[in-house]
Amino acid sequence: MADDTDLRARIASLIDEEHRLRSALAAGEISAAEEHERLKAAEVELDQAWDLLRQRRAKREYGEDPASAEVRDSGTVEGYLS
């Protein structure tokens, strides 16, 4: 299980990947379809990482073991309502 520092580093890496993909599309290095597919995968993983970090923080706040937090499936994470 990743700790909070690892999760924050992964989140930063995924945000950088989103920027790289958008730049690659703008530079004509990848197609719009490829950018869309890869961006969607990065966004799902990013949402899962943020969700896991929030779970860990909540568990810590309420005296539970943050290591017991688990990555939720993409359907659950992507189905949240704002």
PyMOL commands that set and color helices and strands:
alter all, ss='L'
color gray80, all
select helices_A, chain A and resi 4-26+32-61+66-68+74-78
alter helices_A, ss='H'
color red, helices_A
deselect
rebuild
show_as cartoon
